[in-house]
């Protein structure tokens, strides 16, 4: 299976392999992040979260 362009680009930007999970909809991602943050310990150094906001059409 061919790697996605986004995954390759992020690996180049941060210089190491990353686990990429695509989730649909900006509102969905923000709500999911709030839910995770409320039930999990604080984020530790090294945890990275990218929210990519593309053009809405």
C-alpha positions, -999 to 999 in steps of 0.1 A, spaced: 0 0 0 14 34 -10 20 58 19 -1 90 19 15 123 9 5 139 42 23 112 62 55 115 42 54 153 44 49 152 82 77 127 86 100 151 66 90 181 87 96 165 121 124 141 110 110 108 123 83 82 117 49 92 131 16 76 137 -9 94 116 -46 92 122 -70 110 99 -103 122 114 -130 140 95 -142 175 102 -126 202 122 -154 203 148 -152 166 153 -114 167 159 -117 196 184 -145 178 203 -125 146 203 -94 164 216 -114 180 244 -128 146 254 -94 130 255 -79 159 274 -106 157 300 -101 120 308 -63 116 302 -33 129 320 -17 161 307 2 159 275 38 152 280 67 167 261 70 149 228 32 145 222 23 163 190 -12 171 177 -17 187 142 -50 201 131 -48 208 94 -75 232 83 -80 231 45 -101 252 23 -138 246 29 -158 242 -2 
